[in-house]
Amino acid sequence: MVSILITNVRMLIPMTISRKPPPKFSSLFSPSSFACLSTTTRSDIKVESPLLNQNSPTNLSLNPIRRSGNYKPPIWDAQLIQSLHNPYVGDKYVKRFNELKKEIKKNLMMVKGSQELEKLELIDNLQRLGVSYHFKDEIMQILKSIHDQSSSAAATGDSLYHTSLKFRLLRQHGFHVSQDILNDFKDEQGNLKQCLCEDIQGLLQLYEASFLSTDTETATLMESANTFSMSHLKNYLQNRSNLNGDHQDNRTVELVRHALELPLHCMMLRVETRWYINIYEKMENADPLLLELAKLDYNIVQATHQQDLRNLSRWWKNSCLAEKLSFTRDRIVEAFLWIAGMMFEPQKNQNCRIMLAKVTAMATVIDDIYDVYGTLDELELFTHAVERMEIDAMDEVPDYMKVCYLALFNTTTEIAYHVLKDQGINAMPYLTKSWADLCKAYMQEARWYYNGYTPSVEEYMENAWISVGSLVMVVNAFFLVTNPITKEALEYVFLSKYPDIIRWSATIIRLADDLATSSDEMERGDVSKLIQCYMNEKGASEEEARKHINFMINETWKLINTAQRDNSLLSEKFIGCAINVARTGQTIYQHGDGHGIQNSEIQNRISKLFFEPITISIP
């Protein structure tokens, strides 16, 4: 009965409708530039393998040569996770937190009548310290007042610092503000004034603001602002490298270096919070009550995440996936990192985080089946079974795949059950579509690998934005965080080849992933990654390929900014999830493969996020 219902609903969903990208998209990645990300699937290239015609039970029972990813065991095992204890959920700390929260709200009410720059700096600190989600209404009221009183140009006497900070915060919160606000800082030739190069605080804010530009502002003031500020900030660091300045100068160096490594707009929110708490604590004008609130909030949120991890770890152990499929990455904490980056707030998100972390863990296991273990004929069978997503389809796959398939089926039906119970919508066919699209993308990569085929950049990217895996995470998040789910939103997401906000977010992750993991994956013998595709197609060096991919990341962020601003059918919460997962991907892959290889940088970040509370004494 269930399978019949699923089949009937699935028939209502057009599976092959695609849409043309915006003009800017096609020109940005044209053959003369990068020739990728076309939304038209290449159907004229068919690469077949002799193995595809050997699907008989006899051939499936042969002992093929299996590859191995040689992945190390998990750093944080189940015993460690289950032993976690965090005292910051105790009544004493929660009571103190609520007292501080009330005090900060009073301060926000008082600051409404103060100077504009003071308001902006307070909002910026609330955001960077990770507590702004407690004061959403108050922040929006302040910003609305500032926006309503602003013109398209900077107020007379406003500094570059003041103007850039206002521009960034207003755009972050969805207010329309033109780049013309920076016109007063241009010289007669239309370039930014050279006298600004000594204003490091102003340049730092200008640099951060430049990442809020849209694709329609390319080759304009925002692009010039990015180039100008980045160049002078790098010079500042170079000039300070051999100097011993005062404490304030050293903090400025830390802020500049941190921003140049990864700008605020592209950084995972909670990673930024932990780092900024340490910086803010050293500032002479730090508000002690705000600092205490930030530390308590960080520890309370961490305690919630530890409870999530305990529940998730029990599920993972009971699933036996790591035990039965020993060739896969045992990375349940890293899977949770993706989701904590997508939605860290403890309120109402706990069950949602756990379910989405299960999705991420399943995607990792399935990725390894396609990448390192399965043969082409086995993978074909698994792909067809996922397209059906029915319990009896488990009989069609090889024995070692059965436990994975059943775990996938159970995870998907669990989420579909919650959506049906809460909103009366049968999400099963839509969730099945996202998993089928992912497996078909994995299947395409497997065909390329087995045939020694290096795709064009366009072919690769059209497939790779799906195969990076965030699609299933974000689609599942759509059903879990959107309430109510309207018919218009449902059609917008699924009657096209997914909205731009999903596509561009996944593209950011794919580009960052390939930059970080290409060398390791090529050593394992994986399919060519974007770097190799670009080098092969353009005759370029690896350095040139990497430089261009970094350029692509910046340009894709502009497309995300445009999609966010122009979107009206999707909920603010869902759009936040889509953008946050891109930020999380860039942060995870910032220093190499932070998901599979477990480099020291990601180990340190995970430890601080989930296992090491900030020391604090309650007065």
N, C-alpha and C positions, 0 to 999 in steps of 0.2 A: 504493500500500500504506500509506504514511504517512498520507495523507488519510483512508483508510478507518478506520485505527486511531483517529485523532483524533476522527472523527465518532462512532464507536461509544462511545468513552469519554465524549464530551460528552453522549451521551444519558443517562448515569447521573447527571448533575448537574441537579437541579431549579433552573431559572433564575428562577423567579418567587416563590419562598418568601420571605416577609418576616415579621418578628416585631414584636410590639408593644414600644414603648420602656418603660422603667421608669416608674412613676407620677410620680416627680420630674421626669422629662424632659418629659412632656406638660404638667404644670402650670407648669413654668418658662417654657415657650414657648407658653403658651396665648394665644388672641386678645387677652385683656386685658393680656397682658404683651408678647409678641413674636410669637406665632403662627408659629413656624417649626420646622424640623427634624423634622416628623412623619415617621415611617418608612413611612407609607402613601403610595404614589405616586398622584398625581392623574391619573386616567384619564378624567375627565368633561370636561376641557377639550381640545378638539382645534382647533388653529389651522392652517389649511391655506393654502398659497400657490399661485397659479396655476402657478408654476414647477415644482411637484411633478408636474404632469401633462405636463411637457415634457421627457421623458427620452430622446427620440429622438436618434440620432447627429447629425442635422441641427441640432437645437437646441443640442446640446453643443458644436458647432463654431463657434457664433456668438461674437462678441467682446464679452463682457459687461464692464460697468464694474467694475474691480477697486479695492478699497480698499488702503490702505497703512498700515502701522504707523509708518512713518518712523523705524525703529529705527536707531541709530547703529552703526557697525562695532565689533567687539570691541576692548577696550583691550589685552588680552593676546593677541597673535596667535601663530600656530604657531611662527614663527621664534624669538620670545622664549621660549616654553615649551620648545622643544627645546634652547635654549642654557643652560638652568638648570644650575647646578653647585653642589652643597652639600657642603662638606668634612666635615660632621659625621657622615658614614657611615664615616669613616676609622677605622682600628684604634685610634689614640690616644684618640679621643673615646669610642668604644664601650667600651674597656677602663676608662676613667675612670668612665663611667656605671655599669658593673657593680660597680665598687668602691664607689661611692656608694650604690647600691641595697642592697648587703650591709650597709653601715653603718646605713642607715635601718631595715632590718629588725631589726638588733640593738637600735636605739633603741626600736622598737615593742615588742619583747619586754621591754625594761626598763620601759617606761611602763605595762605591765600592772599593776604593783604600786603605781603612783603615784596621785595624787589624780584623782578622776573628771573634774573640769573640765580638767585637763591632758590627759587622754586625748581628750576631746571636741574640744578646740582643735587638737590634733595631727591628728585625723581630718579636721576641717574644713579645715585648711590643706592637707593632702594632696589633698583633693578639689578645692579651688579652684585649687591649683597644677597640677592636671591629671595627677598621678602616682598617684592612689589605685588605679588599675587594676593596678598592679604589686604591690599589697599587699592584695588582696581577702580572702584567708583570714585574715590577721592582723587586719584591720579588723572582720570579722564576729565573730571570737572576742572582741574587746574589747567590741563593742556587745552581743553576747549576754550577756556577763558583767554589763554595766551594766543591761541590761533585766531579767535575772533577779533583780538586787538591788533593782530599783526597785519602788515602789508606785504607786498611781494618783494620789498627791499628791506635790508637791514635798517633798524632804527639808527638815527644819527648818533654816533659815538659808541655804538655796540662794537665790541671787539670781535676778532675772528673766532676766538674761543666761544664766546657767547652765541654768536650767530650759527656756528656750525653745530653746537650742542642742541640749540633749538630746532634746527633743521632735522637733525637725526631723530630726536625724540618725537617730534610731531609726525614724521613719516613712519616711524616704527608703530605708532598707534593709529595709523590709518587716516591722518589728516592730510589734506592736499596742501602742499607747500612747494612753490616753484624753486628751481635752482637759481632763479634770478635774484633770490635773496642774497646771493654772494657777489652780485655785480659790483658793489661798492669796493670790493677788494681787488678789482682788476685795474690795470693801468690803461693808458690811452690806446695801446695796441691790442687791448683785449686779453692780455695775459695777467695772471696773478702777480701782484706786486712783489718785487724782490725783497722789499723791506720786511715781508712776512716771514722770511726764512729764519729769523732769529726768535720768532714767537713759537717755542716748542709746544707749549700747551695748546695754542691755537692750531698749530699744524697737526697735532695728535687728534684733536676733535674733527678737523677737516678731513683727515685720513679716514677716521671711522665713519663719518657722514657720507663719504664718497661711495661706500659700499651699499648705500640705500638707493642708488641710481637705478633707473629702468632702462630697458633696451631702446626706448625712444630717445634717450639722452646720450647715446653713444657719440663719441667724437665731439662732445660739447663741453661745457664748463665742468660738469661732474667728472668727466674723464681726465680733464686737465688737472682738476683738484687732486685726483688720486695720484697721478704721476708726479705732480709738484710736491705734494706732502710726503709721499714715500721717499722721493729722492733726498729731500732735506732731512727727514728723520734718519735715514741711513747715514747721511753725513754726520749728523749729530752723534750717533752711536760710535762711528769711527773716530771722531775727534775726542770722545770721552773714554775711549778704550784704555788709554794709558794715563788717565788722570784720576786722582783721588779727590772727588768733590765732597761737599757736605752731605748730610743725610737726605735733605730734600732733593739734591741733585741725583743722588743714587736711586731714590724712588722714581724720579722721572725717567732715569735710564731703564729701570725695571719695567715701567709702564710702556715705554717706547719699544723695547725689545719684545715684550709680550704681544703688543699690537701687530708688529711686523711679522711675527711668527704665524699668527692667525687672528684676523680682525674679529671684533666683538660680534658682528653680524653673522659670522660663520662658526662661532664657537659653541660647543655644547654648554647649555646654561648652567648646570650644576658644577661642572668643572671650573667654569669661570668664577662661580660663587666662592668655591673653596680657595682659589688663588687670590681673589680680591679681598676676602676677609683678612688674609695675612697682610696685604698691602695697606688696607684701610686702617688697620690697627696701629700702623706706624705713622699715620698722618697726624700732624699737629692739630688740625681742626676736626678730628674725628669725634663724632657724637657718641659718647660712651653707652647711652641707652640703645641707640640704633645698633651699635656693635654687639652689645649683649643680646639683643633680639635676634640678630643675624646668626650668631653662634648657636643660640638655643633652637632656632628654627632649623638650622642645618642638622643638628643632632636629632631632633624629633623626626624630621623627614628621613634621616638615615635609619632610625629605629623602625619606621614603617617599611622601608625598603628591606631591612633585614628580615622582618616578618614575611614579606613577599618571597624573599630568597629561601627561607625555610620551607614554605609551602611548595615553591617551585622545585626545590631540590628533592623533596619527597616524591613528587610526581615523576621527576626525571629518573630517580633510582627505581621506582616501581615500573616504569616503562621498559626497563632493561635494554634500551636502545644502545647505550654505550657498551653494555656487556655483550649483546648479541652481534653488534656491528662494530667490532673493535677497530676497524680501519677509519672510522669517522672521528671528527673533532669532538671531544668531550668538553664542551664550552658553555655550560648552563649559566654561569655567572656573566660571561660575555654576552650571551643572548639576552639576559636581563638588562645589561648595560644599554643596549639599543633602546629598550622600551622605557627605562628610567630617563634616558635622554629625550625620548619623545614626549613623555608626560610624567614629571617628577612629583607633582602636587599630590599630597596624600588624600585629600578629600575626594571621595566617590570614585577614585581611580584604581583602588587596590585590586579588585577582581579583574578589572580590565587589563591592568599591567600583567598579571599572572597569565591570563589567557593569551595575550599578545606575545609574551615571552615564550610560551609553548609553541606558538606559530613560528617564531624566530628560530627556536631550537630545531623544529621539524625541517625548516628550510635548510639549515646547516647540514643536517644528516642527509637529506635528499641531494643536496649539492655534491656531497662527497660520494654518494652512490654513482652519480653521473660523471663526476670528475675523475675519480681514481679507481673505481672498483668494477662497475657494471660493464658488461659487453654490450655492443650495439643491439643485439637481438633482445637481450634482457631489458634494456632501457626502453626499447619500443613497446614491450609488453607493459612495463610500468607506466609509461606515458598514457597508453590507451586506458589502463585501469583508472588512473587519476582523472581522465576526462569523464569517465562514468561516475566516479566517486560513489560506488554502491558496494555493499558488504560482500556480495557474491563475486565481485571483480577480483577479490583477493586470491581466488583460486587460479587466476590467470598468470600470476607472477611467480618467479622462482621462490623457493622456500626462504632464502635469506632475506628477501624483500618483504615477506608477509608481515613481520612484526612492525616494520616501518609503515607499511600501507595501512595496517589496522590502527596504529597510533595516529596517523594522519587523519584517517576517517573519524576516529573518536574525537580528536581535537576540533575538527571542522564541525561535526554535529553538535558538540558541546556549545560552541559559539553560536551556531544557528539556533539552538534551543533557547539560549538567553535572549537573542534578538526576537524570536517568535513570542516568547513569554512576555517580554517587556513592551514590544511595539506591534505585535501581530503581523510581522512581515516574515515571509519565508526567504531567508538569506542564502539558503543552501546552494541554489544554482549560481548565484553571483560569486560566492566564495569558491565554488568548484571552478568557475571560469578563471579566477585569478590563479589558482593552483595549476590548472591545466596550461595556462599561458606560461607560467614559470617553467613547468616541466618540458614544454615544447621548446622553450628557449634553451634549456639545458641540453635537450636532445639535438638541437642544431649545432651546439658547440661540440657535442660528442661526435657528430658526423664529420665536422671539420677536422677534428683531431684524428679520427681513424683513417681519414683520407689524405692527411698531410696537407690540408688546404688552408692557405692564408687568405682570409676574406679581405675585401676592400674595407676601407674605413667606414664607408656608409653602411655596408652589410653588417659589419661588426657592431656598430653602435645601435642600429635598429634592433638588433637582438640583445645586446649587452645591457641596455637600460632595464630590460626585464629580468635578465639572468642574474643581475646583482642581488636580487631577492627582496628589496624593500617593497615591491609591488604588493606582495601578499600581506606584509605587515600593515601597509597603509590602507589597503582595501578592508581588511579585518577591522582596523581602527575606525574606518568610516562607519561601520555598523554598530560599533560599541560606544562611540562618543557622540554620534549625531542623534539628537532627540529634540523634536520628532524628525523621522526620516520622511521627507516629502517625496511625492511622485516625481517632481521636477528634478530634485537632486539625484534621485536614483537613476533616472534616465540620463542625466548629464554625465554621471560617472560611468555608466555601462553601455550606453547606446553609441559610444564613440570608442576609440582606442585609448580610453582613459583621459581625464582632464590634464591640462598643461601642468598644473601644480604637482600632480603625481609624477608625470614624466620628467619634469625638470629636477625635482627632488631626487629621483632615482638616478638621473644623469650625473648629478653632483657626486653621489656616492660611487657610481661606476668609475668616474674619472679619478677620484681620490684613491679608490681601491686599486686601480691599475697602476697608478704612480707608485703605490706603496708595495704591492705584492708581485709585480710583474717578474722581477728577477727570481724570486723563490718559486713561483709557479712554472716558469720556463725550465728551471732546474729539475722540477718533477716531471716535465714532459707534457705540460698542459697545452691546450690550444693557444695560438698566438693571441696576445693581449693587444690593447690599443697601441702601445708603444711600438710593438713589432709591425702591426698593420700599417701604421703611419710611416715607419722607416722603409717598409717594403714598397709602399705605394708612392712615396715622395722621394725616395732615395736620400732620406735625411739621416743625420746622426741621432744617436739616442738622446744626446743633450738637446738637440733641436726639437725632437719629439716631446720631451718632457716640458720644455719651455712652452710649446704650443698647447699642451694639455692644461698647464696652469692658466694660460690665457683663456682656454675654453671654460675652465671653472669660474673665472671672474665673469665671463659673458653669460654663463648660464645662471648665475646669481641675479643678474639683471632681468633675465626672463622670469625667474621666480618672483622677483619684486613686482614685475608687471602683472603676472598672473594673480598674485595676492591682492593687488590694488583693484584689479578689474573684475574680481570674482564676487558674485552676489548670490549664487545658488548654493554654495557650500557653507557650512557653519564655520564660525570663527575658530571654534575649538578644533575642528577637523583640519582646517588650514594650518593651524598652529602645529598639529601633529606632523603634517607633511613637511613643513619647514624644519621643525626640530629634528626629524630623523635625518635630514640632510646635514644639519649642523653636527649631529652625533657621528655620522659617517666621516665627515672631515676630521673630527677630533680623534676618532678611533684610528684612522689611517694617517694621522699627522706625522708620526715618527716611524712608519713602517706598518707591517701587518699586525694590527692590534687585536684582531679577532682570532686568528689561527696560530700565529707564532708566539704571541704573548711577550712582546718586548718589554724592557724594563720600564719604559715611560708609561705604557698602558697599565702595567702591574701597579705602579705607584699611584696612578689616577684611580684605579678601581679600589685599591686599599683605602685611599682617602675618602672615596665616595661611600663605600659600603661597610668598611671594617674599622676605621679609625675615627672616633668622635673627636671633636675639638674640645680641649680641656677648658672648663669654665667653672667658676665658683659663684654660687648664688649668695647675694648679700643677706 
